[in-house]
C-alpha cells in the first residue's frame, strides 16, 4: 500500500521525525533553513501533507499552484498568520495547528522578559561580560520590582491566562483587554478584570504584555500614539507576533519615554531586528524562544502528527482552523 507523502519544512525533535517516518513517506528539509518559493511550490505539487512552521509563507498564490497535491497543512505552531486560511478553504486544503502545547512555556517566557526588563538583567549581563563591572554599589543598575505592580494583558487566550496566573502568584494585579470577556470563573482564577478600551488599559498599567494573533487586524496595534499614552516608567513585553508593534515607534518610546524598558521575543521582520531597537540598552531581546523547551517542541510535533493520523483515518480534526 502506498504511504502518504509528508513534507516537513524544518528539522523537528528526533522523536517526532521518527514517529512520522514510521507511518509515512517523509521528506525533511535537512538544511534547516527557510525554503525558497520554488521549493515550496514543488512540495505543493508532490506531497500529500505539508508540515510548515512560522518561517514558511503559505499564501494564496502558493495554494493556487497548478496540479496541487497537498490536501492537509499541519502547521507546527499555534499561530497561522503565515498561512492564507481563506485561500486554503477555497483550494480545498485543510489546515490544523498546535494550540495548547506551547501555552505554559510561552507564559514562562513572558514572565522572564518582565523580570529581565524590570530588573535590568540584560544590561547587567552585558556589562559583566564586557569587563565593565567595577563591583557592588548602592546606586548600580537600580530597576524595579513586580510585586504590587499592575499587569495589563492585550488578549486573554490560553497564554495570557497562564501568564496572569503566574503574575498573580508574584503579587501583581491583573487587567486585560479583549474583544470578548472571559467567563467569571476564569477571571476569578486569574484574578483578572476586563477593561473596555485598549487606550485605558495602556494608560493604567505598569507592565503591558501582548497576547494577540498576528495578521492585518493587529498590525501595529501598538503604535506611536498608544506607546505615548503608556504610564511613565512602564514596561512592554511581546511574546505574540512582531507585527503587532511598530518597532521604530517603540525604539523612540524607549529612548525618549515614557517606557522604562521592553522585553521582546518576536520581531516584525524576523530574523532581522530594527537597528534602533538594537541600540536600546533598556530593551531585552530574545531570538523567538517562546516555545523552546524540549517538552513543548516535542508536544507540538506530536500534536501535528496526531492531526495527520486523524486526517487519513477520516476522523474529526480537533485543531482544525480551515
N, C-alpha and C positions, 0 to 999 in steps of 0.2 A: 504494500500500500504506500502510495506517495505521501511523504510527510510535508506539512505546510512549511512554507519558507518564511523565516523571520529575519528581519534586518535590524540590527542593533547599532545605533549611530555612535555610541561611545562605549568604552570599556565599563563593565559593571562588576560588582563584587563577584568573586570566583564562584560562590555558592549559587548565585543567580544564573550565571552563564552555564554552569553545569546542569542546573535544572532545565533550562531551555533546551540545551543540546540533547538531553535525554529523550525529548519528545518531538523535536522539530529539526528541520534543516536550518541551521543558524549561520548567518554571516555577520561578523562583528568588525567594526571599524577599528582594527588593531592599532592604527597610528594614534588614536585617541585625540584627534584634533578636529575642529569643526569641519564638516564636509562642504564642498562647494556645490553649487546648484546642479552641475552635471551629474555628480554622484547621487544626489537626492532624487533627481529625475529618473536616473537609471533604476534606482531602488523602487520607485513607484511603479515602474513597468515590469519589474522582475520578481518582486516579493509579494507575499500574501499579507504580511503584517509589518508595519513599521513601528519600532520601539525607539522614539526620539527623546531628546532632552530639551531643555530650555535653549540650548545653543543652536537648535535647528529651526529655521523659519519655514513652516509649512503653510504657504499662502494659497490664495485662490488659483493662481496660475499653475502652481505645482500640483494642486489637486485636480486640475483640468488636464493633466498630462494625457496625451493620447495613448490608448491601449493601457490605461492604468489598471494594474492588477491588485494593488493594495486594497483590502476591504476593512482593515482594522488598524487604527493608530492607537497603540497602547502607550500613552505618554508616561515617561519616568519623571514624576513630579506632580504637585498639586496644581500649579498654575498652568493655564493653557492659552495665555495671550499670544504665544508664538505660533498658534495654530488657528487658521480661519475656520471656526466651527460652522459658520453658515455655509461656506463653500464645501466643507466636508459633508454636511447633510445633503446639499444639492447633488453631490457626487455619489451619494450612497455609501460613504465611508463612515464607519462607526468610530467614535473617539472615546477613550477612557482615560482616567487619571489616577493618581495615587494619594488621595487625601487621607489625613489621619496618621500616616506612617511618620511624617516629619513634624507633627504638631509639637511634641514635647521638646525635641531638640532645638527647634526654631525659637520656641518660647525661652528656653535656657539662654540662647544666644542674645535675644533681645535684652534680657536681664544683664548679661555680661556686658553688652555695649553701654547700657545705662550706668553700670558701676564704673566701667573704664572711663567713660566720659566725665562722670561726676567727680571721680577721684583723680583725674588727670593721669591715669596709669600709662597711657601711650606716651605722653610727654616724658614721664619719669623713666620708662624703659629706654627710650631713645637717648635721653641724657646719660644714663648709666652706661649703655653700650658704647657711646661715643667718648667715654672717658671724661665727661664734663662734670660728673657728680663730685662735689667737694666735701660731702658729709652732711649729717643731720643738722638742721637748724629750724627754729620755730616758725619761720615765715616761708619755708621752702615748699613750692608746689601745693599750696593750700587749695583744696577742692571743696566739694560739698557732699553731705551725706544724703541718703534717700529716705531714711526713716522720717515719718511725719511730713513727707513731701507728697505732692499730688501727681498722679499719673493720668494722662489723657490718652485713650486708645481710639484711633481712627479706624473704624471697622471693628466688629465684635464677633468674629467667627471663632473657629476652634483655637487657632494660635493666639489670638487676642485674649480669649478666655483663659487659656493656660498661662499666659503672661500675667494676667490680672491676679490669678490665684497665687502665683509666686510673689508678685509685688505686694499683695495684701499681707502675706506672711512676713514681709520685711517692714511692715508698718506704714505702707503707703495708702493713701486714699485713692479711689478709682472712679474716674468718669469715662464715659465713652460716647462717641458719635457714630450712628449707624442709620441707614435708611429705615430700618425696622427695629423695634425694641425686642430685646431678648425676653424670655419668659421670666416671671417673677422669681422662679426657683433658681435659674442661672444667675440672675442679678444678685440674689441673696448669697449664693455660693461664692461668687466672685467679689462680693462687697462693692458692686458697681452700680452707678447711677447714670442714666442716659441724659445727654444734653441735646437739645433740639437743633442747634445750629453749630456748624463747624467753627465759625468765627468766634463764637462764645467759648468753645472748648479750648482753642489755641490760646486765647487771651487769659485763661484762668489756671492753667496747669504748669507745674514745674518741669515735667518731662512729657513729651509728646511722642508716642510710638505708633508707627504706621503699620496697618494690617489689612490693606485693601488690595484687590487684584489689579494687575496692570491692564493696559488697553486704552483705547481712545477716551473712555468715560472718566478715567482717573489721571490722564496725562497732565503733569504739572498741577495736580490738585493742590500741592503745597508750593505756591508761587511767591513772588516777592511781596505781594500785598499781605498774604497770610503770615509770612515769616515776620514781616514788620509789626504785625499785630500780636506776636507772641510775648509772653511775660518776660521782662528783663531778667537775664540770667538763666533762662530756660535751656533745656536740652532737647534736641531732636534725635530720634532713633528710627532707622529704616531697615527692616528685615523683609519688606514686602517686594516691591519692584522698583528699580531705579527710576523709571519714567514717572513715578508719582511725584518726584521732587524736581524742581528747577534747580539744578546743581550750581549754576552760576549765581543765581539769587541766594542760594544757601551760603556760598562762599562769602558773599558780601555781608550777609547777616552774621556770619561767624567773625568776620574781620571788624565790622563796624557796629555790631549789636543789632538786635537785642540778645542774640543767643550767646550763651557761655560756652557751649560745646555741642558736638554732634557725634553720633555713632552710626556708621553706615556699613552694611554688608552687601548692598546691591547698588548698581550704577546704571545710568542712562544708556551708556554705550559700552557695555562690558565686552572685553576686559579693559578697555580704555577708561581712564578716570579723569574727570575735569581737572586740568592743571591747577586752577585756582584753589581747588579743594586740597590737592597735594601740598600746597603751600601753607595750609592752615594747621598750625600746631595743635589747635583745640579740636581737631577732627580725628576721631578714631576710625580707621579704615581697614576693613577686613575683606578678604577675597572670596565672598559668597560662600560662607561656611555654615549657613543656617542648618542644613540637614547633615552636616559632616560628622556623623558618628557611625561606627560600624553597624550598630543596631538599626538605625534609621535607614541607612543606604541599602542594607540587605532587605529590610522590610518593604521599602519602596519597590525594589526589583521583584520580590515575591508577590507583591500586590499586582504588579503589571503582568507577571506570569499567570496569576490566578485569573485575570481578565482574559488573557489569551486562551487559557484552557476552557473557560466558560463559554467564550465566543464559539469555539469549534465544537463544543458539546451542545450548542443550541440552548444554553441556559441564560437566565436573566443576568444582565451585567449590572452589578451593584454600583459601580463607579462610572457609569456611562455619563458623558457630558454632551455627546452629539450622536 
